[in-house]
Each structure stands twice: as C-alpha cells, then as structure tokens.
C-alpha cells in the first residue's frame, strides 16, 4: 500500500461490520442449541435416546453442507451481496420456526434451514470482506468476521443463561419438562436470533457488491472504480482495478477445469481443505456444543454449567480480539502454529486430568485455556487464509469446496463425540484430539505459505506456479 493512499475508514468499517453480521448470526445459531439442549430434550422425549440427541445437535450441519455447496456456484453467478441477503432471510425463518416447533420433525427441519443460512454466511461473509479490503488491513478486517462469530456465540450463551430459570441439581427430565424452561424458555432462546437477523436483512441492501465479483462478471468497470474509489480514493482505485483485471480471464474454462489445468491451484485447494478440516478436528467445538457433558463430567450441575459456558464465551471473545490485532503483525502461519501446538499440549493435559478424575476449578481452567488458544489462532486465522489464498477467478468455487470440507468435518466431530466419549471416555477422546493437533502442527509447518501484507493478486502470482 503506497503512503499516498488514504483509506476511507468509516466506509470500510461500516460495510465490513454489516457483512460480518452473517458471522454474528452464524455464531448465535450455531451455539444457541447447546444452552437449549437440557430443556428441549425432555420436551421432545429424547432425553434417554443418544441417537436422537446426536441428530438434534448435528442436523443443522446438513444444512451447512448444502449452503456451502450452493454458495460457491450461486455467489459466482448472482454475487456475494444477494446471497448474504438470502442467508439473512433464512436466519429469520429458522429462528422463528425452531422456536414455534411443537414436534421433533419440524424442529429438525428448521434447524436444517438455519444450517443452510450458516453455510452461506460462513463462506460469503469473509470472502466479501477479503475482496473489498486493502491488503495492509485485510487480515484484521477479515478477522472482524470471526469477532462477530464469537460475539454471536457469547450473545447466545448470555441470553440462554438469562432466559433459563434456576434448575435444582437433582431435577429429573420430568421436572424439567413440566417447568417454564421445558415448555417455553427454550423457545425464546431461538426467537431471540430473529432480531439481529432482521437487522442484517435490512442493512445488507445498503452495501455495495464485491468489486472483484463485479470486475469478473461485468464490463462496467466504472462501477468497480467507484466502489474502490470509496475505499481508498482514485489512485488506489486505479492500482487495484488494473491488478484485478490482469488476473481475470472471464472467458476461460469453468472452475473445475481451471483447477485441474494448474497444479499450483490443486496444491492450494488441498491446503485449504486440510486447514478447514483441521479447524474442526482440533476438537475445540465439542466444548461449545457439548458443554453439558464436558462440565458435568468435571462435576458441575446444570446451573453452574450455564455460567461456565458464559465464561468460555467471554474468553473466546477477548482472545479473538488478540488474534485480530496480531494477525497482520505476527502473520498467519505463526498464529496457526501457536494454535495447533498450544491445543495439542492442552488437550493431552486435559485428557490426563480426566483420566485422574480431577474435578472442579482445575478442569475449568484448562477448558478456558483451550478456548483462549483457539480464539486467537485457529478460529480467526483459518477464515483469513481461506479468503485470500485462492485466485480471483475461482475464489467462489474454491471457498465453497473448503467450506464444504469444514462443515463435513464439523458434522463428523459433532456426531462422533458422544460415541467417542462413551467408548474412549473423556480422557481418551481428548488424547485423540491432542494427537490430531500434533499432526496439524506438522502440516502447517511444512505446507502453509505466509500471505501477510500481500494483495490478493500478489498472492496469486506468487503461489500459482
């Protein structure tokens, strides 16, 4: 970035925050079910049915997979903005429909619908931000999307905690079913998501389309120039537009043919897929999705668990801010190595503590440390890497493949945790996650390129050989 270029910070921050609301809804919708879990399970009569419990927790991931698959093709055809508007509409429908569900099948259907919204938003929000922000601040700005994700997670945890009335430690499923929590409280946990969803839907109409998508799909370069000019002035717009056009060949073959024709792109796609899968298989999301089981194994009751979940969410938010302020200074690779190595050590220790049957505060401290490590490394940086390593002309398709891989891995993680926890116990399960983190560390060290401080076009020129 040349010194003469002056960025329009209010405009840049405004459109970033609006598009990143997709991340906020992603985080809320993804985690709200964990707090509602002790209450909707008795309502639907699945408290003693592990298979249905796992299905209720993981069904949204099928929607995520569908959203991830559709997002690449649809966003390349119709634009990033229109698909983000669609995701907002899906979040509105899912939050209201899930809260009104009176039978398990409709509950599942609306959870899957919300999952489609998550799949779209998780792919398109960071992609849009990466395509409109300058290289000097792209890491921090894409990380804003992760900040809104963890804000959504914390909001869901706080709202769940405030909505839920105190539960006696010895309360049975029947007691919970006949309580306000079991009949009404869990519904309001889902309803609350409709408010930011409606706001997101309205505000998305007022932000511009991605300039890189417009350059690829339209001959109206004056419109692209105007958008880039709003970001950094005419000099910046001229430089960026020239670089964008130089990397685009809109009449070339389809994305699959492009990927197969260039081995460098295949290599980047493999790196993207592995990084996406590793972000899930590192194991941290079981702490958010199965907090009840994890903290109950550590000796906590239902009400204490709800409070502990808020603690983990708060730590996640704080350390995501740390990651945002260091990703453009320390670099992507350094933070990814820190995250993989730190989680490996943490999970191996946590597994040992479960094996030794330690209870209470020491377990909570280790869980909080794991969340802190993840929050400043793998959580935000994975999305930064995925949004910037793929070439302009296939970014939508490649991001779709990587995001599909991420949600597939998340489905496997979420569905298998109860099975692993039953067969390997908590100790063996966390040892397994620790070993996966060691393997992830080795892959990142050997294969992941550093992209700090480079424009998307510079990254493309350097990595596609």
C-alpha positions as CSV (number, residue, x, y, z in Angstrom):
1,X,0.0,0.0,0.0
2,X,1.5,3.3,-1.1
3,X,1.8,6.1,1.5
4,X,-0.2,8.5,-0.6
5,X,-3.3,6.3,-0.4
6,X,-5.7,7.4,2.3
7,X,-8.3,4.8,3.3
8,X,-11.9,5.8,3.9
9,X,-12.1,4.1,7.4
10,X,-15.8,4.9,8.2
11,X,-17.0,3.4,4.9
12,X,-14.7,0.4,5.1
13,X,-15.5,-0.4,8.7
14,X,-19.2,0.2,8.0
15,X,-19.6,-2.3,5.1
16,X,-17.3,-4.8,6.9
17,X,-19.5,-4.7,10.1
18,X,-22.7,-5.1,8.1
19,X,-21.4,-8.1,6.0
20,X,-19.9,-9.6,9.2
21,X,-23.3,-9.7,10.8
22,X,-23.5,-13.0,8.8
23,X,-20.8,-14.2,11.3
24,X,-22.8,-12.9,14.3
25,X,-25.9,-15.0,13.2
26,X,-23.6,-17.9,12.4
27,X,-22.2,-17.9,15.9
28,X,-25.6,-17.4,17.6
29,X,-27.5,-20.0,15.6
30,X,-24.6,-22.5,16.0
31,X,-24.3,-22.3,19.7
32,X,-27.8,-21.5,21.0
33,X,-28.8,-25.1,20.8
34,X,-26.2,-26.1,23.4
35,X,-28.0,-23.9,26.1
36,X,-31.4,-25.1,25.0
37,X,-30.4,-28.8,25.0
38,X,-31.3,-29.6,28.6
39,X,-34.8,-28.3,28.1
40,X,-35.9,-29.2,24.5
41,X,-34.8,-32.8,25.0
42,X,-37.4,-33.6,27.7
43,X,-40.0,-31.7,25.6
44,X,-39.4,-33.9,22.6
45,X,-38.9,-37.0,24.7
46,X,-35.3,-37.8,23.6
47,X,-33.6,-37.5,27.0
48,X,-32.8,-41.2,27.0
49,X,-32.2,-41.5,23.3
50,X,-28.5,-40.8,22.4
51,X,-29.1,-41.3,18.7
52,X,-31.8,-38.6,18.6
53,X,-29.8,-36.4,20.8
54,X,-26.9,-36.5,18.4
55,X,-29.2,-36.0,15.5
56,X,-30.8,-32.9,17.1
57,X,-27.3,-31.4,17.7
58,X,-25.8,-32.2,14.3
59,X,-28.7,-31.9,11.8
60,X,-28.0,-28.3,11.2
61,X,-24.7,-29.4,9.7
62,X,-26.5,-31.0,6.8
63,X,-27.9,-27.6,6.0
64,X,-24.4,-26.1,6.4
65,X,-23.1,-28.6,3.9
66,X,-25.9,-27.7,1.4
67,X,-25.3,-23.9,2.0
68,X,-21.6,-24.4,1.5
69,X,-22.1,-26.3,-1.8
70,X,-24.6,-23.8,-3.1
71,X,-22.7,-20.7,-2.0
72,X,-19.8,-21.1,-4.5
73,X,-21.9,-21.6,-7.6
74,X,-24.7,-19.2,-6.7
75,X,-22.3,-16.4,-5.5
76,X,-20.2,-16.7,-8.6
77,X,-23.4,-16.3,-10.7
78,X,-25.5,-13.9,-8.7
79,X,-23.0,-12.1,-6.5
80,X,-21.9,-12.1,-2.8
81,X,-24.4,-9.5,-1.8
82,X,-27.6,-11.2,-2.9
83,X,-26.5,-14.5,-1.3
84,X,-25.9,-12.8,2.0
85,X,-29.3,-11.2,1.8
86,X,-30.7,-14.8,1.2
87,X,-28.8,-16.1,4.3
88,X,-30.4,-13.3,6.4
89,X,-33.8,-14.3,5.3
90,X,-33.1,-18.0,6.1
91,X,-31.9,-17.0,9.6
92,X,-35.2,-15.1,10.2
93,X,-37.3,-18.1,9.1
94,X,-35.2,-20.6,11.1
95,X,-35.2,-18.7,14.4
96,X,-39.0,-18.2,14.4
97,X,-39.7,-21.7,13.1
98,X,-37.5,-23.5,15.5
99,X,-39.0,-21.6,18.4
100,X,-42.5,-22.4,17.4
101,X,-41.8,-26.1,16.7
102,X,-44.3,-28.4,18.5
103,X,-42.9,-31.7,17.2
104,X,-39.4,-33.1,16.7
105,X,-39.6,-33.3,12.9
106,X,-40.4,-29.6,12.5
107,X,-37.7,-28.7,15.0
108,X,-35.2,-30.7,12.8
109,X,-36.5,-29.1,9.6
110,X,-36.0,-25.6,10.8
111,X,-32.6,-26.4,12.3
112,X,-31.5,-27.6,8.9
113,X,-32.9,-24.5,7.3
114,X,-30.8,-22.4,9.7
115,X,-27.9,-24.6,8.8
116,X,-28.2,-23.5,5.2
117,X,-28.0,-19.9,6.4
118,X,-24.9,-20.7,8.3
119,X,-23.3,-22.4,5.3
120,X,-23.9,-19.4,3.1
121,X,-22.8,-16.8,5.7
122,X,-19.7,-18.7,6.8
123,X,-18.5,-18.8,3.2
124,X,-19.6,-15.4,1.9
125,X,-19.0,-13.0,4.8
126,X,-15.2,-13.5,5.0
127,X,-15.0,-13.7,1.2
128,X,-16.8,-10.4,0.7
129,X,-14.6,-8.7,3.3
130,X,-11.4,-10.0,1.7
131,X,-12.5,-8.9,-1.7
132,X,-13.2,-5.3,-0.7
133,X,-10.5,-4.5,1.9
134,X,-6.9,-3.4,1.1
135,X,-4.0,-5.9,1.7
136,X,-2.5,-3.9,4.6
137,X,-5.5,-4.4,6.8
138,X,-7.2,-7.4,5.2
139,X,-6.2,-9.9,7.9
140,X,-7.6,-7.7,10.7
141,X,-10.8,-6.9,8.7
142,X,-11.5,-10.5,7.8
143,X,-10.9,-11.3,11.5
144,X,-13.8,-8.9,12.3
145,X,-16.0,-11.7,10.9
146,X,-14.6,-14.1,13.4
147,X,-15.1,-11.4,16.1
148,X,-18.8,-11.2,15.2
149,X,-19.0,-15.0,15.3
150,X,-17.7,-15.2,18.8
151,X,-19.8,-12.2,19.7
152,X,-22.8,-14.2,18.4
153,X,-21.6,-17.2,20.5
154,X,-21.3,-15.1,23.6
155,X,-24.7,-13.5,23.0
156,X,-26.3,-16.9,22.7
157,X,-24.6,-18.1,25.9
158,X,-25.6,-14.9,27.8
159,X,-29.2,-15.0,26.5
160,X,-29.5,-18.7,27.3
161,X,-28.2,-18.1,30.8
162,X,-30.6,-15.2,31.4
163,X,-33.6,-16.9,30.0
164,X,-33.2,-20.2,31.8
165,X,-34.6,-20.2,35.3
166,X,-32.6,-21.9,38.1
167,X,-32.6,-25.7,37.9
168,X,-32.3,-27.8,41.0
169,X,-29.2,-30.1,40.9
170,X,-31.3,-33.2,41.4
171,X,-34.0,-32.2,38.8
172,X,-35.3,-35.0,36.7
173,X,-36.2,-34.9,33.0
174,X,-39.9,-34.9,34.1
175,X,-39.3,-32.0,36.4
176,X,-37.6,-30.0,33.6
177,X,-40.4,-30.9,31.1
178,X,-43.1,-29.5,33.4
179,X,-41.1,-26.3,34.2
180,X,-41.2,-23.0,32.4
181,X,-37.8,-23.8,30.9
182,X,-39.1,-27.1,29.4
183,X,-42.2,-25.6,27.9
184,X,-41.4,-22.0,27.0
185,X,-37.9,-20.9,28.0
186,X,-36.0,-22.9,25.3
187,X,-38.3,-21.3,22.6
188,X,-37.2,-17.8,23.5
189,X,-33.6,-18.8,23.2
190,X,-34.3,-19.4,19.4
191,X,-36.7,-16.5,19.0
192,X,-34.0,-14.0,20.1
193,X,-32.0,-14.6,16.9
194,X,-34.8,-13.1,14.8
195,X,-33.9,-9.6,16.0
196,X,-30.3,-9.4,14.6
197,X,-31.4,-11.4,11.6
198,X,-34.0,-8.8,10.6
199,X,-31.4,-6.0,11.1
200,X,-28.9,-7.9,8.9
201,X,-31.5,-8.4,6.2
202,X,-32.3,-4.7,6.1
203,X,-28.7,-3.3,6.2
204,X,-27.4,-5.7,3.5
205,X,-29.4,-3.8,0.9
206,X,-27.3,-0.7,1.5
207,X,-23.8,-2.0,1.0
208,X,-22.1,-2.4,-2.5
209,X,-21.4,-5.6,-4.3
210,X,-17.9,-7.0,-4.2
211,X,-15.7,-5.1,-6.7
212,X,-13.8,-8.2,-7.6
213,X,-17.0,-10.1,-8.4
214,X,-18.2,-7.2,-10.5
215,X,-14.9,-7.0,-12.4
216,X,-15.2,-10.7,-13.2
217,X,-18.9,-10.7,-14.1
218,X,-19.5,-7.3,-15.6
219,X,-18.0,-5.0,-18.2
220,X,-19.0,-2.0,-16.1
221,X,-15.6,-1.2,-14.7
222,X,-16.7,2.4,-13.9
223,X,-18.9,0.9,-11.2
224,X,-15.9,-1.1,-9.9
225,X,-13.8,2.0,-9.9
226,X,-16.4,3.9,-7.9
227,X,-16.5,1.3,-5.2
228,X,-12.7,1.1,-5.0
229,X,-12.6,4.8,-5.0
230,X,-14.8,5.0,-2.0
231,X,-12.5,2.6,-0.2
232,X,-9.2,4.4,-0.9
233,X,-9.5,7.2,-3.5
234,X,-8.8,7.4,-7.2
235,X,-5.1,6.5,-7.1
236,X,-5.9,3.3,-5.1
237,X,-8.8,2.5,-7.4
238,X,-6.6,2.7,-10.5
239,X,-4.0,0.5,-9.0
240,X,-6.4,-2.1,-7.7
241,X,-8.6,-2.2,-10.8
242,X,-5.5,-2.7,-13.0
243,X,-4.3,-5.5,-10.8
244,X,-7.7,-7.2,-10.7
245,X,-8.2,-7.1,-14.5
246,X,-4.8,-8.5,-15.1
247,X,-5.7,-11.7,-13.1
248,X,-9.1,-12.3,-14.7
249,X,-9.9,-14.1,-17.8
250,X,-13.7,-14.2,-17.8
251,X,-13.9,-16.3,-20.9
252,X,-11.8,-19.1,-19.7
253,X,-13.0,-22.6,-18.8
254,X,-15.1,-23.4,-15.8
255,X,-13.5,-23.5,-12.3
256,X,-13.0,-27.3,-12.2
257,X,-11.1,-27.2,-15.5
258,X,-9.1,-24.3,-14.3
259,X,-8.1,-26.2,-11.1
260,X,-7.2,-29.4,-12.9
261,X,-5.2,-27.5,-15.5
262,X,-2.9,-25.8,-13.0
263,X,-1.1,-27.9,-10.4
264,X,-0.4,-24.8,-8.3
265,X,-4.1,-24.3,-7.8
266,X,-4.6,-28.0,-6.9
267,X,-1.9,-27.6,-4.2
268,X,-3.6,-24.5,-2.7
269,X,-7.0,-26.3,-2.8
270,X,-5.6,-29.2,-0.8
271,X,-4.0,-26.8,1.7
272,X,-7.3,-25.0,2.1
273,X,-9.2,-28.3,2.6
274,X,-6.8,-29.6,5.2
275,X,-6.7,-26.3,7.1
276,X,-10.5,-26.2,7.1
277,X,-10.9,-29.7,8.3
278,X,-8.2,-29.2,11.0
279,X,-10.0,-26.2,12.4
280,X,-12.9,-28.6,13.3
281,X,-11.0,-31.8,14.1
282,X,-8.7,-30.0,16.5
283,X,-11.7,-30.7,18.8
284,X,-12.5,-27.3,20.3
285,X,-16.1,-27.1,19.1
286,X,-17.1,-30.0,21.3
287,X,-16.6,-27.6,24.2
288,X,-19.3,-25.3,22.8
289,X,-21.6,-28.0,21.5
290,X,-21.3,-30.5,24.3
291,X,-20.6,-28.2,27.3
292,X,-23.2,-30.0,29.4
293,X,-21.4,-33.4,29.1
294,X,-17.9,-31.9,29.4
295,X,-18.7,-29.8,32.5
296,X,-20.9,-32.5,34.1
297,X,-18.0,-34.9,33.8
298,X,-16.0,-32.4,35.7
299,X,-18.5,-32.3,38.5
300,X,-20.7,-29.3,37.7
301,X,-24.5,-29.1,37.9
302,X,-26.9,-27.6,35.2
303,X,-27.0,-24.0,36.6
304,X,-23.2,-23.9,37.1
305,X,-22.7,-25.3,33.6
306,X,-24.7,-22.4,32.1
307,X,-22.5,-19.9,33.9
308,X,-19.3,-21.8,32.9
309,X,-20.4,-21.6,29.3
310,X,-20.7,-17.8,29.6
311,X,-17.1,-17.7,31.0
312,X,-15.8,-19.7,28.0
313,X,-17.7,-17.4,25.6
314,X,-16.2,-14.3,27.2
315,X,-12.7,-15.7,27.0
316,X,-13.3,-16.6,23.4
317,X,-14.3,-13.0,22.6
318,X,-11.3,-11.4,24.3
319,X,-8.7,-13.6,22.7
320,X,-10.3,-13.2,19.3
321,X,-9.5,-9.5,19.7
322,X,-5.9,-10.6,20.4
323,X,-5.9,-12.6,17.2
324,X,-7.3,-9.6,15.2
325,X,-4.6,-7.3,16.4
326,X,-1.7,-9.7,15.8
327,X,-2.7,-11.5,12.5
328,X,-1.2,-8.7,10.4
329,X,1.8,-8.3,12.6
330,X,2.9,-11.9,13.5
331,X,1.5,-13.4,10.4
332,X,-1.0,-16.2,9.6
333,X,1.4,-19.1,9.8
334,X,2.9,-18.1,13.2
335,X,-0.6,-17.9,14.8
336,X,-1.7,-21.2,13.2
337,X,1.4,-22.9,14.6
338,X,0.8,-21.4,18.0
339,X,-2.8,-22.6,18.0
340,X,-2.0,-26.2,16.9
341,X,0.9,-26.6,19.3
342,X,-1.0,-25.0,22.2
343,X,-4.1,-27.1,21.7
344,X,-2.0,-30.3,21.4
345,X,-0.4,-29.6,24.8
346,X,-3.7,-28.5,26.4
347,X,-5.8,-31.5,25.2
348,X,-3.2,-34.0,26.1
349,X,-3.1,-32.5,29.6
350,X,-6.9,-32.3,29.8
351,X,-7.2,-35.9,28.9
352,X,-4.8,-36.8,31.6
353,X,-6.8,-34.8,34.2
354,X,-10.0,-36.6,33.2
355,X,-8.1,-39.9,33.5
356,X,-7.0,-39.0,37.0
357,X,-10.6,-38.0,37.8
358,X,-9.8,-34.4,38.8
359,X,-12.9,-32.2,39.3
360,X,-13.9,-28.6,39.5
361,X,-11.8,-25.5,39.0
362,X,-8.6,-27.1,37.5
363,X,-10.8,-28.6,34.7
364,X,-12.5,-25.3,34.1
365,X,-9.1,-23.5,33.9
366,X,-7.8,-26.0,31.2
367,X,-11.0,-25.6,29.2
368,X,-10.7,-21.8,29.3
369,X,-7.0,-22.0,28.2
370,X,-8.0,-24.2,25.3
371,X,-10.7,-21.7,24.2
372,X,-8.3,-18.8,24.6
373,X,-5.7,-20.5,22.4
374,X,-8.2,-21.3,19.8
375,X,-9.8,-17.9,19.9
376,X,-6.6,-16.1,19.0
377,X,-5.3,-18.5,16.4
378,X,-7.2,-21.2,14.5
379,X,-10.6,-19.6,14.8
380,X,-10.0,-16.3,13.1
381,X,-6.9,-17.1,11.0
382,X,-8.4,-20.1,9.2
383,X,-11.0,-17.8,7.7
384,X,-8.4,-15.3,6.8
385,X,-6.3,-17.9,5.0
386,X,-9.3,-19.4,3.1
387,X,-10.5,-16.0,2.0
388,X,-7.1,-15.0,0.4
389,X,-5.2,-18.0,-0.9
390,X,-7.4,-18.8,-3.9
391,X,-7.2,-17.0,-7.3
392,X,-9.8,-14.4,-8.1
393,X,-11.4,-16.3,-11.0
394,X,-12.2,-19.4,-8.9
395,X,-12.4,-17.9,-5.4
396,X,-16.2,-18.6,-5.0
397,X,-15.9,-22.2,-6.1
398,X,-12.7,-22.9,-4.1
399,X,-14.1,-21.3,-1.0
400,X,-17.2,-23.4,-1.4
401,X,-15.1,-26.6,-1.6
402,X,-13.1,-25.6,1.5
403,X,-16.2,-24.6,3.5
404,X,-18.0,-27.8,2.5
405,X,-15.0,-29.7,3.8
406,X,-15.1,-27.7,7.0
407,X,-18.7,-28.4,7.7
408,X,-18.3,-32.1,6.8
409,X,-15.5,-32.3,9.3
410,X,-17.7,-30.4,11.8
411,X,-20.5,-32.9,11.3
412,X,-18.2,-35.8,11.9
413,X,-16.8,-34.2,15.0
414,X,-20.2,-33.3,16.4
415,X,-21.8,-36.7,15.6
416,X,-18.9,-38.8,16.8
417,X,-18.2,-37.0,20.2
418,X,-20.9,-38.9,22.1
419,X,-19.7,-42.2,20.6
420,X,-16.1,-41.4,21.4
421,X,-17.0,-40.2,24.9
422,X,-18.8,-43.4,25.5
423,X,-16.2,-45.8,24.1
424,X,-12.9,-43.9,24.9
425,X,-14.2,-41.9,27.9
426,X,-13.4,-38.2,28.1
427,X,-9.7,-38.9,28.7
428,X,-9.2,-41.0,25.6
429,X,-11.3,-38.5,23.5
430,X,-9.2,-35.5,24.4
431,X,-6.0,-37.5,23.9
432,X,-7.2,-38.3,20.4
433,X,-7.8,-34.6,19.7
434,X,-4.4,-33.8,21.1
435,X,-2.8,-36.2,18.6
436,X,-4.7,-34.6,15.7
437,X,-3.4,-31.2,16.8
438,X,0.2,-32.6,16.7
439,X,-0.4,-33.7,13.1
440,X,-2.0,-30.4,12.2
441,X,1.1,-28.6,13.6
442,X,3.4,-30.6,11.4
443,X,1.3,-30.0,8.3
444,X,1.1,-26.2,8.9
445,X,4.8,-26.0,9.5
446,X,5.7,-27.8,6.2
447,X,3.0,-26.7,3.8
448,X,1.2,-23.5,4.7
449,X,2.6,-20.3,2.9
450,X,2.7,-16.9,4.6
451,X,0.4,-14.3,3.0
452,X,0.7,-11.4,5.4
453,X,0.8,-8.0,3.8
454,X,0.2,-9.1,0.2
455,X,-2.6,-8.2,-2.1
456,X,-4.9,-10.9,-3.4
457,X,-3.3,-10.5,-6.8
458,X,0.3,-10.7,-5.4
459,X,-0.6,-13.9,-3.5
460,X,-2.0,-15.4,-6.8
461,X,1.2,-14.5,-8.7
462,X,3.4,-16.0,-6.1
463,X,1.5,-19.2,-5.3
464,X,0.3,-20.2,-8.7
465,X,3.4,-21.5,-10.5
